[in-house]
């Protein structure tokens, strides 16, 4: 099974890497493709340009064979929609189960994503949960109707949803950007390549 973990990664941080690692371990994923969004459609202009974000992700996962940089959204023109990305993966790896990784906040917003039906038709969803995090509204209804376990995924049609409890790390890219604005250190919150970028940049 292939995990797909998209995001702006502005910047990539330890929370992203732990999420990818812990979900991969819990579900037995062969690898996780990290897919930086070149043009994120649901937020404003990133702090870091697309080339820099791509480079920092590559450097941050260079020594982890289970995590793989995927630059397809960087190469593709127009907004970086997850539905298009998953369709490309499904065409490239026919018959291979795909698992879209996301946190609970992203999952709660999933019903409003572009072409969400295509997303559910292309991949399973692994929702990284932490104590106190709860699915809400339509997302909660989907979780109740589509809930599965790791063992269910390999033989199931796409669209099953698996909650995976992970280590609680209260790190956010928004908070990190605030630290940058304040001239404060990011050390021990982000991979060393990101520390070097903001120290030397």
N, C-alpha and C positions, 0 to 999 in steps of 0.2 A: 504494500500500500504506500502511496505517495502522499505526504502531507504538503499542503500549500498554505503559506503564511504570508499574506500581503499586508502592506501598510506604508505609511509615508516614511517611517523611520527617520524622524526629524528631531533629534538624532536617534539612531539605534541605541538601546540601553540594555542593561543586565536583565531587566524584566522581560524584554522580548526574547532574549536568548534562553532564559530559564523556562519560559512558556513553551517555546519550541522543543526544548530538550525533554521536559517532563511529559508533555503530551506524546512525543515520539516514543518515549519509554513505556508509557501507560498503554498505548495502542499498538505497539510493535511495528511502528512505521519504518519502512526501509530507509527513508530519508525525508527531510523537510526542505522544500524549495522556498527560499525567502525571496519574495517578489516586491521590490520597492516600487511604489507608484510614482511614475514620472510626472503625471499631471493629476493630482488627487481631485476628484470632482466634488467632494463634500466638505471642503475646507478652503481657507484662504491660502495665499502664497506661502510655501514653506520657508523656514529660516535658511535652510541649506538648499543649494540648487540640486537638480536631479543627478548630475554627474558626481557631485561630492557625496551625496547620500549613497549612491551606488558603490562608490569607492570605499566608503567607511564600512558598509555592510560586508563587502568582500574581504577587507582586512580583518574585520572583527571575527569572522568565522573561518579564516584561512586554515586553522589547525584542527578543525572539527569536521571529519569526513561525513558525518550524518547531516550536517547543514550545508545547503548548496545555494549559491547565489543564482537567481534567475532574472535576466535583464529584459524579458520579453515586453514588459510594459514600457521600459525605457526605449525600446526599438520601435514600438507601435505608435503611430500618430494618434492624436486626439486624447480625450480623457481616459484615465486608467480605470475601466470598469471591470469588476471582478467577474461578471457574467461572461465577458469576452475572453478573459484569461482562462477561466475554467473550461470554456468550449475549446480553446486551443489545446489545453492539456488533454482533454478527453479525446481529441482527434489524434494527438501525438502518441498517446498511450492507450489504445483501445483495449478494453477489457480489464484495465488496471484500476482497482478502486482508488478514488481520490478522496482526500479528507481535507476540508477547509478548516484551518485553525483560527480561532478568534476568542477574545475575552468576552466577559458577560456584557459589558457596556456596548460593544459592537454588536453582539447578538441581539440585544434589546432593540437596536436600531435597524436590524436586518430587514424587517418587513418594509421599510421605506427605501431600500436599496434599488438601484436600477436593475430592471429585469430579474427580480428576485426569483421568479418561477424557473428561469433558466439555471440559476445557481442551484436550486434544490433538485433540479433534474440532472445535474452534472456531478455533484459531489455529496458525500456525507459531511456533517459539520461536527467538529469537536469544540465544545465550549469550555474554556478554562475557567474554573470557578474558584472562588475563595470564600472563607467563612463570612456569612452575611450577605453575599451576592445572590440576587434572586432574579429569575426571568420574569418579565412583566408583559401584560397585554397579549398581543398576538404572538409574540415570541414565546411566552409561557404556554399558550395553547399548542403551538407547534411542538414544543418540547414534550408536553404530555402525550401528544398523538404520535410522535416520531421517535420517542426515547429508545435508545439501544445501548448495548454494552460493546466493549471492544471485540468480544468474540462474535458478535452478530455481523460486524461490518464486512468482512471479506466476501461473504456470499450474498449480501443484501443489495437490492436495487438502491441507487443513490437517493439521498434525501433523509437518511436516518441521522439522529442527533444524539451525541454522546457527551454528557458532562464529565469533565476530568478535573478533579480537585488538585490544585497546584500550590506551591509555596507562596505565601502572601508576601509580596514585595511592593511597597507603596512608592513606586517610581513611575513618573509619567513624563513624556516628552515635553508637555506643557510646563511642568515644574522645572525640568532641566533647562529649557529656554529661558525661564525666569532667572535661574542661577547665572546663566551666561550674561544676561542683561545686567546683573548685579556685579559682574566680575568675580564670581565665586567659583571654587573648584568643583569639577564634576568627577574627580577621582573616586573610585570604588562604587560609582553609580553607573558608569558606562565602561565599555571595553577600552583598553589602553589606546588604540588608534584614535578613538574619539577624544580622549583626554589630550593627546598630542595635537590634534587638529585645532582645538580651541586654545591650547596653550601657545602654539606656535603661529596660529593663523592671524 
